[in-house]
Amino acid sequence: MELTTNNLQGLFSIRGFMSIIEILVVIVMVLYIIFAFILHRQIKMMNKSFSTPQAPLLSMAGIFHLMLSLVVAALALLSVMAR
């Protein structure tokens, strides 16, 4: 793709700006899913090494957080693809 004035004007228009923002939102959501997965793994490792009465509650909170981040990321991806 050749870099021309029309391409740059399209990039700096409202539609081009919104496209960049949508791509950044999807990238951030993927990074957040990775964070949620790592957090879930850390909770599992903590529960194995340090037993508390609240271990099932913490484990469920970690699973809920991971699932919720997957749902939100899927919704964000669907909204970007629907445009």
DRENLOKE-55484 format. One record per atom (N, C-alpha, C, O, CB): residue number from 1; residue in three letters; atom name; x, y, z. Coordinates in steps of 0.2 Angstrom, whole numbers. Glycine has a CB too. Layout:
<recs>
> NUM/Ala/CA/X/Y/Z
...
</recs>
This chain:
<recs>
> 1/Met/N/4/-6/0
> 1/Met/CA/0/0/0
> 1/Met/C/4/6/0
> 1/Met/O/9/7/4
> 1/Met/CB/-5/0/6
> 2/Glu/N/3/10/-5
> 2/Glu/CA/7/17/-5
> 2/Glu/C/4/22/0
> 2/Glu/O/-2/23/0
> 2/Glu/CB/7/19/-13
> 3/Leu/N/9/26/3
> 3/Leu/CA/7/31/7
> 3/Leu/C/6/37/3
> 3/Leu/O/11/41/1
> 3/Leu/CB/13/32/13
> 4/Thr/N/0/39/3
> 4/Thr/CA/-2/45/-1
> 4/Thr/C/-6/50/4
> 4/Thr/O/-7/48/10
> 4/Thr/CB/-7/43/-7
> 5/Thr/N/-7/56/1
> 5/Thr/CA/-11/61/5
> 5/Thr/C/-18/59/7
> 5/Thr/O/-20/60/13
> 5/Thr/CB/-11/67/2
> 6/Asn/N/-21/55/3
> 6/Asn/CA/-28/53/4
> 6/Asn/C/-28/48/10
> 6/Asn/O/-32/48/14
> 6/Asn/CB/-31/50/-2
> 7/Asn/N/-23/43/10
> 7/Asn/CA/-22/38/15
> 7/Asn/C/-21/42/22
> 7/Asn/O/-24/40/27
> 7/Asn/CB/-17/33/14
> 8/Leu/N/-17/47/22
> 8/Leu/CA/-16/50/28
> 8/Leu/C/-22/54/30
> 8/Leu/O/-23/54/36
> 8/Leu/CB/-10/55/28
> 9/Gln/N/-26/57/26
> 9/Gln/CA/-32/61/28
> 9/Gln/C/-37/56/30
> 9/Gln/O/-41/57/35
> 9/Gln/CB/-34/65/22
> 10/Gly/N/-37/50/27
> 10/Gly/CA/-42/45/30
> 10/Gly/C/-40/42/37
> 10/Gly/O/-44/41/41
> 10/Gly/CB/-42/39/25
> 11/Leu/N/-34/42/38
> 11/Leu/CA/-31/40/45
> 11/Leu/C/-33/45/50
> 11/Leu/O/-34/43/56
> 11/Leu/CB/-24/38/44
> 12/Phe/N/-32/51/48
> 12/Phe/CA/-33/56/53
> 12/Phe/C/-41/59/53
> 12/Phe/O/-42/64/56
> 12/Phe/CB/-29/62/52
> 13/Ser/N/-45/56/50
> 13/Ser/CA/-52/57/50
> 13/Ser/C/-55/54/56
> 13/Ser/O/-52/50/60
> 13/Ser/CB/-56/55/44
> 14/Ile/N/-61/56/57
> 14/Ile/CA/-65/53/63
> 14/Ile/C/-66/45/62
> 14/Ile/O/-65/41/67
> 14/Ile/CB/-72/56/64
> 15/Arg/N/-67/43/56
> 15/Arg/CA/-68/36/55
> 15/Arg/C/-61/32/56
> 15/Arg/O/-61/27/59
> 15/Arg/CB/-70/34/48
> 16/Gly/N/-56/35/54
> 16/Gly/CA/-49/32/55
> 16/Gly/C/-47/32/62
> 16/Gly/O/-44/27/64
> 16/Gly/CB/-44/36/50
> 17/Phe/N/-48/37/65
> 17/Phe/CA/-47/38/72
> 17/Phe/C/-51/32/76
> 17/Phe/O/-48/29/81
> 17/Phe/CB/-48/45/75
> 18/Met/N/-57/31/75
> 18/Met/CA/-61/26/78
> 18/Met/C/-59/19/76
> 18/Met/O/-59/15/81
> 18/Met/CB/-69/27/76
> 19/Ser/N/-56/18/70
> 19/Ser/CA/-53/12/69
> 19/Ser/C/-47/10/73
> 19/Ser/O/-46/5/75
> 19/Ser/CB/-52/11/61
> 20/Ile/N/-43/15/74
> 20/Ile/CA/-37/14/78
> 20/Ile/C/-39/13/85
> 20/Ile/O/-36/8/88
> 20/Ile/CB/-32/20/78
> 21/Ile/N/-44/16/88
> 21/Ile/CA/-46/15/95
> 21/Ile/C/-49/8/95
> 21/Ile/O/-48/5/100
> 21/Ile/CB/-51/21/97
> 22/Glu/N/-53/6/91
> 22/Glu/CA/-56/-1/91
> 22/Glu/C/-50/-6/91
> 22/Glu/O/-51/-11/95
> 22/Glu/CB/-60/-2/85
> 23/Ile/N/-45/-5/87
> 23/Ile/CA/-40/-10/87
> 23/Ile/C/-36/-10/94
> 23/Ile/O/-34/-15/96
> 23/Ile/CB/-35/-8/81
> 24/Leu/N/-35/-4/96
> 24/Leu/CA/-32/-4/103
> 24/Leu/C/-36/-7/108
> 24/Leu/O/-33/-10/113
> 24/Leu/CB/-30/4/105
> 25/Val/N/-42/-6/108
> 25/Val/CA/-47/-9/113
> 25/Val/C/-46/-17/113
> 25/Val/O/-46/-20/118
> 25/Val/CB/-54/-7/112
> 26/Val/N/-46/-20/107
> 26/Val/CA/-45/-27/106
> 26/Val/C/-39/-29/109
> 26/Val/O/-38/-34/112
> 26/Val/CB/-46/-29/99
> 27/Ile/N/-33/-25/107
> 27/Ile/CA/-27/-27/110
> 27/Ile/C/-27/-27/117
> 27/Ile/O/-24/-32/121
> 27/Ile/CB/-21/-23/107
> 28/Val/N/-29/-22/120
> 28/Val/CA/-30/-21/128
> 28/Val/C/-34/-27/131
> 28/Val/O/-32/-30/136
> 28/Val/CB/-32/-14/130
> 29/Met/N/-39/-29/128
> 29/Met/CA/-43/-34/130
> 29/Met/C/-39/-41/130
> 29/Met/O/-40/-45/134
> 29/Met/CB/-50/-35/126
> 30/Val/N/-36/-42/125
> 30/Val/CA/-32/-48/124
> 30/Val/C/-26/-48/130
> 30/Val/O/-25/-53/133
> 30/Val/CB/-28/-49/117
> 31/Leu/N/-23/-43/131
> 31/Leu/CA/-18/-42/137
> 31/Leu/C/-22/-43/143
> 31/Leu/O/-19/-46/148
> 31/Leu/CB/-15/-35/136
> 32/Tyr/N/-28/-41/144
> 32/Tyr/CA/-31/-42/150
> 32/Tyr/C/-33/-49/151
> 32/Tyr/O/-33/-51/157
> 32/Tyr/CB/-38/-37/151
> 33/Ile/N/-35/-53/146
> 33/Ile/CA/-36/-60/147
> 33/Ile/C/-30/-63/149
> 33/Ile/O/-31/-68/153
> 33/Ile/CB/-39/-63/140
> 34/Ile/N/-25/-62/146
> 34/Ile/CA/-18/-65/149
> 34/Ile/C/-17/-63/156
> 34/Ile/O/-15/-68/160
> 34/Ile/CB/-12/-62/144
> 35/Phe/N/-18/-57/158
> 35/Phe/CA/-18/-55/165
> 35/Phe/C/-23/-59/170
> 35/Phe/O/-21/-62/175
> 35/Phe/CB/-19/-48/166
> 36/Ala/N/-29/-60/167
> 36/Ala/CA/-34/-64/171
> 36/Ala/C/-32/-71/172
> 36/Ala/O/-33/-74/177
> 36/Ala/CB/-41/-63/168
> 37/Phe/N/-29/-74/166
> 37/Phe/CA/-27/-81/167
> 37/Phe/C/-21/-82/171
> 37/Phe/O/-21/-86/175
> 37/Phe/CB/-25/-83/160
> 38/Ile/N/-16/-77/171
> 38/Ile/CA/-10/-77/176
> 38/Ile/C/-13/-77/183
> 38/Ile/O/-10/-80/188
> 38/Ile/CB/-5/-72/174
> 39/Leu/N/-18/-72/184
> 39/Leu/CA/-20/-71/191
> 39/Leu/C/-24/-78/193
> 39/Leu/O/-23/-80/199
> 39/Leu/CB/-25/-65/191
> 40/His/N/-28/-81/189
> 40/His/CA/-31/-87/191
> 40/His/C/-26/-93/193
> 40/His/O/-27/-96/197
> 40/His/CB/-35/-90/185
> 41/Arg/N/-20/-93/189
> 41/Arg/CA/-15/-98/190
> 41/Arg/C/-12/-96/197
> 41/Arg/O/-10/-101/201
> 41/Arg/CB/-10/-98/185
> 42/Gln/N/-11/-90/198
> 42/Gln/CA/-7/-88/205
> 42/Gln/C/-12/-90/211
> 42/Gln/O/-10/-92/216
> 42/Gln/CB/-6/-81/205
> 43/Ile/N/-19/-89/210
> 43/Ile/CA/-23/-91/215
> 43/Ile/C/-23/-98/216
> 43/Ile/O/-23/-101/222
> 43/Ile/CB/-30/-89/213
> 44/Lys/N/-23/-102/211
> 44/Lys/CA/-22/-110/212
> 44/Lys/C/-16/-112/215
> 44/Lys/O/-16/-116/220
> 44/Lys/CB/-23/-113/205
> 45/Met/N/-10/-109/213
> 45/Met/CA/-4/-110/217
> 45/Met/C/-4/-108/224
> 45/Met/O/-1/-112/228
> 45/Met/CB/2/-107/213
> 46/Met/N/-7/-102/225
> 46/Met/CA/-7/-100/232
> 46/Met/C/-12/-105/236
> 46/Met/O/-10/-107/242
> 46/Met/CB/-10/-93/233
> 47/Asn/N/-17/-107/234
> 47/Asn/CA/-22/-112/237
> 47/Asn/C/-18/-119/239
> 47/Asn/O/-20/-122/244
> 47/Asn/CB/-28/-113/234
> 48/Lys/N/-14/-121/234
> 48/Lys/CA/-10/-127/235
> 48/Lys/C/-5/-126/241
> 48/Lys/O/-4/-131/245
> 48/Lys/CB/-7/-129/229
> 49/Ser/N/-2/-120/241
> 49/Ser/CA/4/-120/246
> 49/Ser/C/2/-117/253
> 49/Ser/O/5/-118/258
> 49/Ser/CB/9/-115/243
> 50/Phe/N/-4/-113/253
> 50/Phe/CA/-6/-110/259
> 50/Phe/C/-14/-111/259
> 50/Phe/O/-18/-108/256
> 50/Phe/CB/-4/-102/259
> 51/Ser/N/-16/-115/264
> 51/Ser/CA/-23/-117/264
> 51/Ser/C/-26/-113/269
> 51/Ser/O/-24/-112/275
> 51/Ser/CB/-24/-124/267
> 52/Thr/N/-32/-110/267
> 52/Thr/CA/-36/-106/272
> 52/Thr/C/-44/-108/271
> 52/Thr/O/-45/-111/266
> 52/Thr/CB/-35/-98/270
> 53/Pro/N/-48/-106/275
> 53/Pro/CA/-55/-108/275
> 53/Pro/C/-58/-104/269
> 53/Pro/O/-63/-106/266
> 53/Pro/CB/-59/-106/281
> 54/Gln/N/-55/-98/267
> 54/Gln/CA/-58/-95/261
> 54/Gln/C/-55/-97/254
> 54/Gln/O/-57/-94/249
> 54/Gln/CB/-56/-87/262
> 55/Ala/N/-52/-102/254
> 55/Ala/CA/-49/-105/248
> 55/Ala/C/-54/-106/242
> 55/Ala/O/-53/-104/237
> 55/Ala/CB/-45/-111/249
> 56/Pro/N/-59/-109/244
> 56/Pro/CA/-64/-110/238
> 56/Pro/C/-67/-103/236
> 56/Pro/O/-69/-103/230
> 56/Pro/CB/-70/-114/241
> 57/Leu/N/-68/-99/240
> 57/Leu/CA/-71/-92/238
> 57/Leu/C/-66/-88/234
> 57/Leu/O/-68/-86/229
> 57/Leu/CB/-72/-88/245
> 58/Leu/N/-60/-89/236
> 58/Leu/CA/-55/-85/231
> 58/Leu/C/-54/-89/225
> 58/Leu/O/-53/-86/219
> 58/Leu/CB/-48/-86/235
> 59/Ser/N/-54/-95/225
> 59/Ser/CA/-54/-99/218
> 59/Ser/C/-60/-97/214
> 59/Ser/O/-59/-96/208
> 59/Ser/CB/-54/-107/220
> 60/Met/N/-66/-97/217
> 60/Met/CA/-72/-95/213
> 60/Met/C/-71/-88/210
> 60/Met/O/-74/-87/205
> 60/Met/CB/-78/-96/217
> 61/Ala/N/-69/-84/214
> 61/Ala/CA/-68/-77/212
> 61/Ala/C/-63/-76/206
> 61/Ala/O/-64/-72/201
> 61/Ala/CB/-65/-72/218
> 62/Gly/N/-58/-80/206
> 62/Gly/CA/-53/-80/201
> 62/Gly/C/-56/-83/194
> 62/Gly/O/-55/-80/189
> 62/Gly/CB/-47/-85/203
> 63/Ile/N/-60/-88/195
> 63/Ile/CA/-63/-91/189
> 63/Ile/C/-68/-86/186
> 63/Ile/O/-69/-86/180
> 63/Ile/CB/-67/-98/191
> 64/Phe/N/-72/-83/191
> 64/Phe/CA/-77/-78/189
> 64/Phe/C/-74/-73/185
> 64/Phe/O/-76/-70/180
> 64/Phe/CB/-81/-76/195
> 65/His/N/-68/-70/188
> 65/His/CA/-65/-65/185
> 65/His/C/-62/-67/178
> 65/His/O/-63/-63/173
> 65/His/CB/-59/-63/189
> 66/Leu/N/-59/-73/177
> 66/Leu/CA/-57/-75/170
> 66/Leu/C/-63/-76/165
> 66/Leu/O/-62/-74/160
> 66/Leu/CB/-53/-82/171
> 67/Met/N/-68/-79/168
> 67/Met/CA/-74/-80/163
> 67/Met/C/-77/-73/161
> 67/Met/O/-79/-72/155
> 67/Met/CB/-79/-84/166
> 68/Leu/N/-78/-68/166
> 68/Leu/CA/-80/-62/164
> 68/Leu/C/-76/-58/159
> 68/Leu/O/-78/-54/155
> 68/Leu/CB/-81/-58/171
> 69/Ser/N/-69/-59/160
> 69/Ser/CA/-65/-55/155
> 69/Ser/C/-65/-58/148
> 69/Ser/O/-65/-55/143
> 69/Ser/CB/-57/-56/158
> 70/Leu/N/-66/-65/148
> 70/Leu/CA/-67/-68/141
> 70/Leu/C/-74/-66/138
> 70/Leu/O/-74/-64/132
> 70/Leu/CB/-68/-76/142
> 71/Val/N/-79/-65/142
> 71/Val/CA/-86/-63/139
> 71/Val/C/-85/-55/137
> 71/Val/O/-87/-54/131
> 71/Val/CB/-91/-63/145
> 72/Val/N/-82/-51/141
> 72/Val/CA/-81/-44/139
> 72/Val/C/-77/-43/133
> 72/Val/O/-78/-39/128
> 72/Val/CB/-78/-40/145
> 73/Ala/N/-71/-47/132
> 73/Ala/CA/-67/-47/126
> 73/Ala/C/-71/-50/120
> 73/Ala/O/-70/-47/115
> 73/Ala/CB/-61/-51/128
> 74/Ala/N/-75/-55/121
> 74/Ala/CA/-79/-57/115
> 74/Ala/C/-84/-52/113
> 74/Ala/O/-85/-51/107
> 74/Ala/CB/-82/-64/117
> 75/Leu/N/-87/-49/118
> 75/Leu/CA/-92/-44/116
> 75/Leu/C/-88/-38/112
> 75/Leu/O/-91/-35/107
> 75/Leu/CB/-95/-41/122
> 76/Ala/N/-82/-36/115
> 76/Ala/CA/-79/-31/112
> 76/Ala/C/-76/-33/104
> 76/Ala/O/-77/-28/100
> 76/Ala/CB/-72/-29/116
> 77/Leu/N/-74/-39/104
> 77/Leu/CA/-72/-41/97
> 77/Leu/C/-78/-41/92
> 77/Leu/O/-78/-40/86
> 77/Leu/CB/-69/-48/98
> 78/Leu/N/-84/-44/95
> 78/Leu/CA/-90/-44/91
> 78/Leu/C/-92/-37/89
> 78/Leu/O/-94/-36/83
> 78/Leu/CB/-96/-47/94
> 79/Ser/N/-92/-32/93
> 79/Ser/CA/-94/-25/91
> 79/Ser/C/-89/-22/86
> 79/Ser/O/-91/-18/82
> 79/Ser/CB/-94/-21/97
> 80/Val/N/-83/-24/86
> 80/Val/CA/-78/-21/81
> 80/Val/C/-79/-25/75
> 80/Val/O/-79/-21/70
> 80/Val/CB/-70/-23/84
> 81/Met/N/-81/-31/75
> 81/Met/CA/-82/-35/69
> 81/Met/C/-88/-33/65
> 81/Met/O/-89/-33/59
> 81/Met/CB/-81/-42/70
> 82/Ala/N/-93/-30/69
> 82/Ala/CA/-100/-29/67
> 82/Ala/C/-100/-22/63
> 82/Ala/O/-104/-21/59
> 82/Ala/CB/-105/-28/72
> 83/Arg/N/-95/-18/64
> 83/Arg/CA/-94/-12/60
> 83/Arg/C/-92/-13/54
> 83/Arg/O/-92/-8/50
> 83/Arg/CB/-89/-7/64
</recs>
